[in-house]
Amino acid sequence: MKRGRDMRFPNAFKGIKKIWVAEILMLIAAILGIALLIIVSNNVAMTTEVAALGDTVAVSNSVTVNEAIAAPVTILTIGMGVIALIAFILNLIGLLGARRDDDNFRIALFVTIIGIAASIVTSVWSNNEIVKKWMDVVNTLCSLFASYFVLTGIASLAEQYPDHATKAFALKSRTWLEGSFCLSVILKFIINIFNIQNETVVLIMSIVALLVEIISYILYLRALNRGKAMLAK
């Protein structure tokens, strides 16, 4: 690897590297969140079952179990929050740096800031369901467009190198990103318009959407990795 001052796009290299690390940290935070959800769900199910039995001893034991999971739940919650915060800061720093070498990262930074503003609005008007609903939509769109323009930026830099393989992969990842979002919207639209109540059908549709999202996320991570590898040359 060449030293930073010899690189053609040192700011983009450092920026994309930070964005990649931020995404890895967000993945870890998501895994911790899943673990937290499983622990809490199992505990709620067990408590409900015990309460239904009406056994005083069992209920007492259930309370002990609740106290036993308090520490793991607290640790997971704090850990998830800290990791997510670090990832968020790294992502911002990465975009701030990368924007100096390509305007697509500047746009990604702009929509990310809009997403931050939407989150602030949501926290201020947390009791207003309509505001929360629309701000969630804004947040989702900002996240989509930020990733979209990061991938476009990588493709743009790859074209200047030129590195046609990396450009093609970045554009392919961008297409999957667009596709996963459109699929998710279409499925939600179908469920709401046709008022689908069949839990099995809804579950299958949700799994399909989730699988496409996972594939697009993996491709996004790989595109970031390939981008920083290209820029390191």
C-alpha positions, 0 to 999 in steps of 0.5 A: 500500500502506498502512503496516504500522500501518494494516493490519488484520492486520500480523502475518499480513501480515509472517508470510505474506510471510516464508513465501512468501519461504521457499517460493520459496527452497525451490524454488530449493534444490530446483532446485539439488538437481536440478542436483546430481543430474543432474551426479552421475548423469552422472558416475557413468554415465560412470565406470561405462561407462569402467571397463567398457571397461578402457581405462587412458587413458580411466579416467585421463581419467575421474578428471580429469573427476571432479576437474573436477566436484568444485568445482561439486558442492561449490558446489551442495551448500553453496548448496543447504544455505545456502538451505534453512537460510535458508528454514527460519528464515524459515518459522519466523519467519513462523509465529511472527509470523502466529500472533498474528493467527490461531490456524491459524498457531499450529497450523501452527507447532506441527506444524512444531516436531513435524517438527523434533523428528522430524528430530532423532530421525532424525539421532540414530538414523540407523542405525535404519531402522525409526526413520528410516522412521517419522520420515519419515512424521511429517515428511511429515505435519507438512509437509502439516498445516503447509501445510494450516493456513497455507491455512486461516489465509489463508481465515479472514483472507479471510473477515474482510476479506471477500475471497471470491475469496482465501478460495475460492482458499485453500480450492481450494489446500487441496483440491489439497494434500489430493488430492496427498497422498492420491493419493501414498499411494494409488499407493504403497499399490497398488504395495506391495499388488499388488507391481507390478514393471513399471517403466513402470507404476510410472514412469507412476504416479509421474509422475502423482503428481508432476504433481499435487504440482507443481500443488498446490505452485504453487497453494500459492505463489499462495495465499500471494501472494494472501494477502499482497496482500490483507493489504497493503490 
